Amino acid sequence: MNWNIQNSLEEYRIHEWSDDYFSINEKGSICARPYKDQRSISIEEILKEVKASKISFPLVIRFHDILKHRVHDLFQTFNTLIDKHHYQGKYQGVYPIKVNQLREVVEEIISSDHPIGLEAGSKTEALAVSQFNLNPDSICIFNGFKDKDYIKTTLLNIKAGKKTAIVIEKYQELQSILDVSEEMQIEPILGFRVKLSSKGSGPWAESSGETSKFGLNINEILKLCEDLKSQNKLHLLNLLHFHIGSQVSTITSVQNATKEAMRIYTSLSNMGVPLKYIDIGGGLGVNYEGVLGISQTAINYKTSDYIETIIKIIKETADEAKVSHPNIISESGRYLTALHSCIVTNLVNTNGTKPYDFQSEHQNTVLFKKLLENLKEENYAETFFNAKRIKKDTYQLFLENKAKLNDKAEVDYLFKKLLFKIKELDIKDPTFETFESEILDQTVSQYICNFSIFQSIADSWAIKQVLPIAPITKHHEYPSEVVKIYDITCDSDGKVSQYLSPTGKRKFLRLHKAKPEDDYPIAFFMTGAYQDIMGDMHNLFGRLNEVHVFYDSNEPGNFYLEEIIKGNQSEQILSTMQYNPENMAFNYKRSIDAKVKKGEITPRKGVKYIDTYEEILKGYTYLNIS
Ligand SMILES: *Cc1c(COP(=O)(O)O)cnc(C)c1O
């Protein structure tokens, strides 16, 4: 089969999902293009360096330049469209750290030349936000349910010189905010989250609407204004916030929500509430599926359409009400981080789909062989049905002791053989579609990869999010194998069930024929938003090894690894579960010592067992196969 880089780009739809941050170089391996231009970093080269540093798979690679470029892109798009529409307000982006709280990620984002601020959604996140030095023109947004300590943290952030808005999520929060503010002698910017009637779209649609968990309804907002007025504090109320969920799938829902929010904004303004900011929350989606369209997890808009829609509606509604244009705050986390990191791992096993021939003389195997001989395109459906029937019958006979183990093994073998033969017929008959997935399911190769889906791509399991997966190398060669990806957890859910295809989604992935001993790295892309922190400890695999890559044209390969963070050792993970690694080794030693005492193990061997136990305890949690 003729195959070239262009075929591969289409097969894995790299230019579509990656928004041009990734491509394939002339060597046929995937490279990052952190500035969306000719500057590129080969992932294969990164892996060579990583290997030389004795860092093993699985591995998170972070491209810091992509983070920085993404911030630039967002501000640039807003600012260009603000100019285009003669919009009078400013754009003030904030990064919601819950999307990826890793210190290095936050530091990279705020090191941008643009005045990007930070958003916290909990007390602990607020503490994290408060320790960063931010651009003096930026703003911080403190959302989420608040106790007095959270409120104090907000005010401490203001004391440290940062402009900070505290967003009231529940009406009852107002009084504690005013009390703490009085006590600490400092006045915050007050905002409130509005519970809109219009809903979002996409996987988090339910986080919006009148029954959502957060926010004040109109009734409570009016009461809030009255309370503030009666306490001479209305001047503090400057910000209106709404959030209709993450990865919003349709532009219409953005339109409706912004319109409703702006009607509230302008009505309040005209009543004398000194609003200055509209905070449109998160929701700006990324193109995981590489195609703009209608599905739960796909988006149907381009970034600039989304932003232009918002600017136009805000302007139009403000003008109509003769209210000055508000400053626009967005809390775009997924957009900023999703693309900056990927997970690279290796193959542990490729499940043999071709079983052995066990030679049996059983009547069913004789029947089966006839079916195989007579298989033609015209009778494939009938043959398939008969084959399934004989297989089931053999199983029954086996239970009744009328077929032996090798008879069953032989029938299973012939059944697989038949499926492969049907596949080879390459049937064009439209009714074949009804059989296809059943045949496919039983003939795909299982590629077991050294990683945990629950730790590294949780959304693929939890909400069936499709994430781009591709081999790093060999893009000159035809990927001849039809495969499904499995992880190394002992959970039967530990598999990827949906993949990108050249035209949409499908239940398998094309990869090259490869064995575990081959150098065949496989990457999961777009894992930078939420996946790092939503990951869990299923089977105690824990955090991955991680490298932080920076572009530098003076360095060989145009990059350097600024930092290598080691993933979890088994003893670290165990100590989070209340095991004490020192005691563990000691307890193990005690059992060995007892055996030595009884003379069942020689002392020399005993010491060796204990050393081995301790050594493995200090090792990486993932499979050690490279
Ligand atoms: C989660 C969240 C965000 C981030 O949303 P993205 O879709 O990732 O940009 C922003 N604001 C609030 C209030 C959130 O809860």
The ligand as a Tripos MOL2 file, in Angstrom:
@<TRIPOS>MOLECULE
LIG
   15    15     1     0     0
SMALL
NO_CHARGES

@<TRIPOS>ATOM
      1 C1        -14.5250   25.2480   35.1360 C.3       1 LIG1
      2 C2        -14.7880   26.6790   35.0740 C.ar      1 LIG1
      3 C3        -14.1390   27.4590   34.1160 C.ar      1 LIG1
      4 C4        -13.2430   26.8960   33.0530 C.3       1 LIG1
      5 O1        -13.9920   26.5450   31.9340 O.3       1 LIG1
      6 P1        -13.2990   26.1210   30.5600 P.3       1 LIG1
      7 O2        -14.4300   25.6440   29.7630 O.co2     1 LIG1
      8 O3        -12.2840   25.1070   30.8710 O.co2     1 LIG1
      9 O4        -12.6840   27.3170   29.9760 O.co2     1 LIG1
     10 C5        -14.3570   28.8130   34.1510 C.ar      1 LIG1
     11 N1        -15.1790   29.3670   35.0690 N.ar      1 LIG1
     12 C6        -15.8240   28.6380   35.9970 C.ar      1 LIG1
     13 C7        -16.6970   29.3100   36.9720 C.3       1 LIG1
     14 C8        -15.6510   27.2680   36.0200 C.ar      1 LIG1
     15 O5        -16.3140   26.5470   36.9190 O.3       1 LIG1
@<TRIPOS>BOND
     1     1     2 1
     2     2     3 ar
     3     2    14 ar
     4     3     4 1
     5     3    10 ar
     6     4     5 1
     7     5     6 1
     8     6     7 2
     9     6     8 1
    10     6     9 1
    11    10    11 ar
    12    11    12 ar
    13    12    13 1
    14    12    14 ar
    15    14    15 1
@<TRIPOS>SUBSTRUCTURE
     1 LIG1         1 GROUP 0 **** ****
